[in-house]
Amino acid sequence: MELVRLPSPPHVLCKLLDICHDPDSSLGDLADLISIDAALTSKLIMAANSGAFAINQPLKNLEQAVTLIGHAQVKTMVTTSSIQQLFAGLIESQK
């Protein structure tokens, strides 16, 4: 099976950083925002179901994944994913 790269809209990262810096935000707020981006949703659910978290049953939705992974780690994963996409786009544009 070949994976297709789906670019994340840049506004998702900006809004996510705003939510992460808002002390009144919740994990539900993060999940709601991330849910509009299919690529990020997929990445987070796959990460939550990986061996790194040693869960008994596979998670099936984003809210469970965000709760398991946690606020700080979600922020790190989304930021990393966005930077990877930025550099991938730069490399492709130079070919």
C-alpha positions as CSV (number, residue, x, y, z in Angstrom):
1,M,0.0,0.0,0.0
2,E,1.4,3.3,-1.0
3,L,0.9,6.3,1.4
4,V,0.0,9.6,-0.2
5,R,1.2,12.8,1.4
6,L,-1.6,15.1,2.2
7,P,-0.5,18.7,2.9
8,S,-1.8,20.3,6.1
9,P,-3.3,23.8,5.8
10,P,-0.9,26.3,7.3
11,H,-3.7,27.9,9.3
12,V,-4.1,24.7,11.3
13,L,-0.6,25.0,12.8
14,C,-1.2,28.7,13.7
15,K,-4.5,28.0,15.3
16,L,-3.1,24.9,17.1
17,L,-0.2,27.0,18.6
18,D,-2.8,29.5,19.8
19,I,-4.8,26.8,21.5
20,C,-1.7,25.3,23.1
21,H,-0.7,28.7,24.6
22,D,-4.2,29.3,25.9
23,P,-4.5,28.1,29.5
24,D,-8.2,27.8,29.2
25,S,-8.0,25.4,26.2
26,S,-8.8,21.7,26.5
27,L,-7.8,18.5,24.7
28,G,-11.2,18.6,23.1
29,D,-10.3,22.0,21.5
30,L,-7.2,20.5,20.1
31,A,-9.1,17.5,18.7
32,D,-11.8,19.7,17.1
33,L,-9.1,21.7,15.3
34,I,-7.0,18.8,14.2
35,S,-10.1,16.9,13.0
36,I,-10.4,19.3,10.0
37,D,-7.0,18.0,8.7
38,A,-7.2,14.4,7.5
39,A,-3.4,14.0,7.3
40,L,-2.8,15.1,10.9
41,T,-5.8,13.1,12.2
42,S,-4.3,10.0,10.6
43,K,-0.8,10.6,11.9
44,L,-2.0,11.1,15.5
45,I,-4.3,8.0,15.5
46,M,-1.4,6.0,14.0
47,A,1.0,7.3,16.6
48,A,-1.4,6.6,19.5
49,N,-1.9,3.0,18.2
50,S,1.9,2.4,17.9
51,G,3.9,0.3,20.3
52,A,5.2,3.5,22.0
53,F,2.0,3.8,24.1
54,A,1.4,0.1,24.8
55,I,-2.4,0.2,24.8
56,N,-4.6,-3.0,25.0
57,Q,-7.1,-2.1,22.3
58,P,-6.6,0.1,19.2
59,L,-7.9,3.6,19.4
60,K,-10.5,4.5,16.8
61,N,-11.0,8.2,17.1
62,L,-9.0,11.4,17.3
63,E,-10.3,12.4,20.8
64,Q,-8.9,9.2,22.3
65,A,-5.6,9.7,20.5
66,V,-5.2,13.3,21.6
67,T,-6.1,12.3,25.2
68,L,-3.6,9.5,25.2
69,I,-0.8,11.4,23.5
70,G,-1.3,14.6,25.5
71,H,-1.2,18.4,24.9
72,A,2.6,18.9,24.7
73,Q,3.3,15.9,22.5
74,V,0.5,16.7,20.1
75,K,1.9,20.2,19.8
76,T,5.4,18.7,19.0
77,M,4.0,16.2,16.5
78,V,2.0,18.8,14.6
79,T,4.8,21.3,14.5
80,T,7.2,18.7,13.3
81,S,4.8,17.5,10.6
82,S,4.3,21.1,9.4
83,I,8.0,21.7,9.2
84,Q,8.6,18.4,7.3
85,Q,5.9,19.4,4.8
86,L,7.5,22.9,4.4
87,F,10.9,21.4,3.6
88,A,9.4,18.7,1.3
89,G,7.7,21.5,-0.6
90,L,10.9,23.4,-0.9
91,I,12.8,20.4,-2.2
92,E,10.1,19.6,-4.7
93,S,10.0,23.2,-6.0
94,Q,13.7,23.1,-6.6
95,K,13.6,20.0,-8.8
